[in-house]
Amino acid sequence: MKSVGSYMLKVCLLSAVGVVSSLGAAEDSVAPAKFVDAIESDVQLVQHKGLAIYHPTLGFVNYETILCGAKDETEQAFHQLVVSVCNEQQGKMYRNWCIDKQKNTPLFHAELDGGVSRCQEGEYASIVHVLEALPSIKISAKQRNNWLQVAKSFGYQ
Protein backbone atom coordinates (compact mmCIF):
# COMPACT_ATOMS: atom_id res chain seq x y z
CA MET A 1 0.00 0.00 0.00
CA LYS A 2 1.34 3.45 -0.92
CA SER A 3 2.04 5.86 1.87
CA VAL A 4 0.02 9.06 1.84
CA GLY A 5 3.21 11.09 2.26
CA SER A 6 4.82 9.49 -0.80
CA TYR A 7 1.68 10.04 -2.87
CA MET A 8 1.35 13.68 -1.80
CA LEU A 9 5.05 14.34 -2.51
CA LYS A 10 4.64 13.02 -6.05
CA VAL A 11 1.49 15.11 -6.62
CA CYS A 12 3.20 18.26 -5.29
CA LEU A 13 6.28 17.68 -7.43
CA LEU A 14 4.17 17.05 -10.52
CA SER A 15 2.15 20.20 -9.85
CA ALA A 16 5.29 22.29 -9.43
CA VAL A 17 6.79 20.84 -12.61
CA GLY A 18 3.48 21.52 -14.38
CA VAL A 19 3.74 25.23 -13.69
CA VAL A 20 7.28 25.31 -15.07
CA SER A 21 6.45 23.09 -18.04
CA SER A 22 3.38 25.10 -19.01
CA LEU A 23 5.44 28.30 -18.90
CA GLY A 24 8.09 26.83 -21.18
CA ALA A 25 5.82 24.92 -23.55
CA ALA A 26 5.63 25.86 -27.19
CA GLU A 27 2.35 23.99 -27.73
CA ASP A 28 -0.64 25.77 -29.18
CA SER A 29 -3.75 24.69 -27.29
CA VAL A 30 -3.74 21.22 -25.77
CA ALA A 31 -6.68 18.98 -26.65
CA PRO A 32 -8.61 17.69 -23.65
CA ALA A 33 -7.54 14.27 -22.47
CA LYS A 34 -10.10 11.61 -23.40
CA PHE A 35 -10.64 10.06 -19.96
CA VAL A 36 -10.59 13.42 -18.17
CA ASP A 37 -13.14 14.74 -20.67
CA ALA A 38 -15.32 11.62 -20.23
CA ILE A 39 -15.38 11.79 -16.44
CA GLU A 40 -16.03 15.54 -16.40
CA SER A 41 -19.01 15.12 -18.75
CA ASP A 42 -20.58 12.33 -16.65
CA VAL A 43 -22.88 14.48 -14.49
CA GLN A 44 -24.40 11.40 -12.84
CA LEU A 45 -20.99 10.39 -11.50
CA VAL A 46 -19.26 13.75 -10.97
CA GLN A 47 -21.18 16.44 -9.11
CA HIS A 48 -18.14 18.67 -8.45
CA LYS A 49 -15.78 20.08 -11.08
CA GLY A 50 -12.34 18.51 -10.85
CA LEU A 51 -8.89 20.01 -11.16
CA ALA A 52 -6.85 19.24 -14.28
CA ILE A 53 -3.23 20.34 -14.48
CA TYR A 54 -1.73 20.01 -17.94
CA HIS A 55 2.00 19.29 -18.22
CA PRO A 56 2.74 19.87 -21.93
CA THR A 57 6.51 19.45 -21.61
CA LEU A 58 6.08 16.17 -19.75
CA GLY A 59 3.28 15.00 -22.07
CA PHE A 60 0.47 14.33 -19.59
CA VAL A 61 -2.43 15.72 -17.57
CA ASN A 62 -2.88 15.20 -13.82
CA TYR A 63 -6.57 15.27 -12.79
CA GLU A 64 -8.37 14.93 -9.46
CA THR A 65 -11.96 15.20 -8.32
CA ILE A 66 -14.28 13.92 -5.60
CA LEU A 67 -17.20 11.59 -6.27
CA CYS A 68 -20.10 11.55 -3.84
CA GLY A 69 -22.60 8.72 -3.48
CA ALA A 70 -23.14 5.23 -2.21
CA LYS A 71 -19.77 3.44 -2.04
CA ASP A 72 -20.63 0.36 -4.11
CA GLU A 73 -22.59 2.28 -6.75
CA THR A 74 -19.85 4.89 -7.13
CA GLU A 75 -17.13 2.25 -7.46
CA GLN A 76 -19.15 0.29 -10.01
CA ALA A 77 -19.99 3.38 -12.11
CA PHE A 78 -16.36 4.54 -12.02
CA HIS A 79 -15.10 1.09 -13.07
CA GLN A 80 -17.59 0.95 -15.96
CA LEU A 81 -16.48 4.40 -17.17
CA VAL A 82 -12.79 3.44 -16.97
CA VAL A 83 -13.31 0.22 -18.95
CA SER A 84 -15.55 1.93 -21.52
CA VAL A 85 -13.10 4.77 -22.24
CA CYS A 86 -10.19 2.31 -22.34
CA ASN A 87 -12.04 0.09 -24.85
CA GLU A 88 -12.89 3.13 -27.01
CA GLN A 89 -9.15 3.85 -27.26
CA GLN A 90 -8.36 0.24 -28.25
CA GLY A 91 -6.83 -0.30 -24.85
CA LYS A 92 -6.80 -3.06 -22.27
CA MET A 93 -6.91 -2.64 -18.51
CA TYR A 94 -4.08 -3.90 -16.33
CA ARG A 95 -4.40 -2.96 -12.66
CA ASN A 96 -5.34 0.74 -12.81
CA TRP A 97 -3.65 1.30 -16.19
CA CYS A 98 -5.27 1.49 -19.61
CA ILE A 99 -2.64 0.23 -22.05
CA ASP A 100 -2.69 0.64 -25.84
CA LYS A 101 -3.11 -2.90 -27.24
CA GLN A 102 -1.02 -2.25 -30.36
CA LYS A 103 1.79 -0.06 -28.99
CA ASN A 104 1.80 -1.55 -25.48
CA THR A 105 2.13 1.96 -24.00
CA PRO A 106 0.17 3.53 -21.15
CA LEU A 107 -2.81 5.66 -22.16
CA PHE A 108 -4.04 6.58 -18.68
CA HIS A 109 -4.05 5.58 -15.03
CA ALA A 110 -7.31 5.96 -13.11
CA GLU A 111 -7.56 5.29 -9.41
CA LEU A 112 -10.42 5.60 -6.95
CA ASP A 113 -9.55 6.03 -3.27
CA GLY A 114 -12.44 6.04 -0.87
CA GLY A 115 -13.26 6.41 2.77
CA VAL A 116 -11.43 9.68 3.30
CA SER A 117 -14.41 11.73 4.38
CA ARG A 118 -18.04 12.47 3.71
CA CYS A 119 -19.52 14.85 1.17
CA GLN A 120 -21.59 17.81 2.27
CA GLU A 121 -24.77 15.82 1.77
CA GLY A 122 -23.41 13.10 4.10
CA GLU A 123 -22.73 10.71 1.24
CA TYR A 124 -19.60 8.62 0.92
CA ALA A 125 -16.67 10.55 -0.68
CA SER A 126 -14.23 8.95 -3.10
CA ILE A 127 -11.18 10.69 -4.53
CA VAL A 128 -10.40 10.12 -8.20
CA HIS A 129 -6.83 10.51 -9.35
CA VAL A 130 -6.01 10.32 -13.06
CA LEU A 131 -2.77 10.54 -15.01
CA GLU A 132 -3.31 10.59 -18.76
CA ALA A 133 -1.06 11.00 -21.78
CA LEU A 134 -1.80 14.15 -23.77
CA PRO A 135 -3.80 13.27 -26.90
CA SER A 136 -1.99 15.73 -29.11
CA ILE A 137 -0.99 14.88 -32.67
CA LYS A 138 1.93 17.26 -32.19
CA ILE A 139 3.32 15.37 -29.21
CA SER A 140 7.05 14.83 -29.64
CA ALA A 141 9.15 11.75 -28.98
CA LYS A 142 10.61 13.57 -25.96
CA GLN A 143 7.13 14.21 -24.55
CA ARG A 144 6.20 10.54 -25.09
CA ASN A 145 9.38 9.49 -23.30
CA ASN A 146 8.68 11.96 -20.46
CA TRP A 147 5.14 10.56 -20.11
CA LEU A 148 6.53 7.03 -19.97
CA GLN A 149 8.92 8.04 -17.17
CA VAL A 150 6.07 9.67 -15.21
CA ALA A 151 3.94 6.57 -15.73
CA LYS A 152 6.72 4.32 -14.46
CA SER A 153 7.12 6.49 -11.34
CA PHE A 154 3.43 5.81 -10.65
CA GLY A 155 3.76 2.05 -11.05
CA TYR A 156 3.40 1.37 -14.79
CA GLN A 157 5.56 -1.61 -15.79
N, C-alpha and C positions, 0 to 999 in steps of 0.2 A: 504494500500500500504506500502511495506517495505521501511524503510529509507535506503538511500545509505550507510550512516555511519554504520548502524547496519549490513548490508550485507557485507561490506568491513571488518568489525571487525571479523565477523565469518570466512570469507575466510582467513584472516591473521592468526587467531588462528589455523584454520585447517591446514594451510600450515606449521606453526611452529611445531605443533604436528606431522605432517607428517615426518618432518626431524628427530625428536626424535624417532618416532615409527619405521621408516625404519632403524635407527641405532640399535635399540634394537630387531628387529624382527628376529625370528629364522626360517622364511619361506625360502624355496628354491627359485625358481623363481615363481613370481606371474603370473598367466594366465591373458591375456588381458581381460578387462571387455567387455561384449558383446555389449552394446550400444556404448561405447567409440570406440570399434573396428569398429562397423558398420558406425558410423558417419565419422571416419577418412578415411574409404575406399570409401566413397561416394564422388568421385572427382567432380561430377556435383554440389554438395551442398557446399563442403568445399574446398576452394582454398588455404587456409593457414593452415599449421600444427598447431594443438592445443597443449595445455600444460596439461599433465596428471600427477597428483601427487598421488602416491600410498601410502596408509596408512595401512600397513599390520596389525599392532597391533589393529587399530580401525576397520579393516575389510571393508574398502571402498576405492574407487578412486574418486578424485575430478578432474574434467576436464573442461577446458574452451577453446573456440575458437571464431573466428569471421567469420560470414557468410556475403558474399557480393552479392548483386543482387537486383532485384526488390522486394519491401517489401512484396507484396501479394504472389508472387511466392515462395520466400524464406520461408515465414511462412507456406505455404501449403506443400512444400516439406519437411520441418522439421517435421511438424505434421504427415505426412504420414510415415516418417521414424520412429518416436517415436512409433506410433501405430503398425507398422509392427514388429519392434523388440520386443515390449511388447507381441504381439500375439504369436510370435515364442517361447517366454519363458513361454507360458501358463499363461500370465498375463492379467490384465484388467486395464484400465486407470481410475484414479480418480484424478481430477485436474491435476497437473503435475507429479503425481506419477504412476509408473507401479507397480501393486501389484500382487503377486503370488496368483492365484485363489484358490489353494488348501491350502496353508499355511497361507494365509492372511498376508503376510509379504512384506515389500517394496523391490522391485528389483532395481529400479532406479528412480531418479527424473531428469527430463529434462525440462529446462526452456529457453525460447528465449526472450531476452530483446532487443528491437530495438530503433532506433532513437537517439542513442548516438552520432554518427558521420557519416562521409562518408568514404568509402574505397578510396584507392589511385585512382582508376579508376572513382571516382565520384559516384559510386553506393551506395545504402543504406547499412549501416552496422548494423548487428544484433549480439549481444553477446549471445553465447550458454553457459549455465552453467549446468553441469551434476554432480550428486552424484550417485554413483552406488556401490552396494554391490560387494565385491570381489567374483569371480566365482570359488573359490578354493575348491577342495574336502577336503583339509586339514583344512578348516576353523573351528576354535574351537567354542564352545558355548560362550566363553567370547568375541570372535571377533563378533559373531552374535549379542550378546547383545550390544556391543559397537556400531555396525552399527545401531541398532535400536535406540539407544540414539541419535546418530548423526542425523538420519532421523527425529526423533521427534523435534530436535532443529531447523530443517529446515521446520517444518510444517506438517510432517506426523502424522496422527491421527489413 
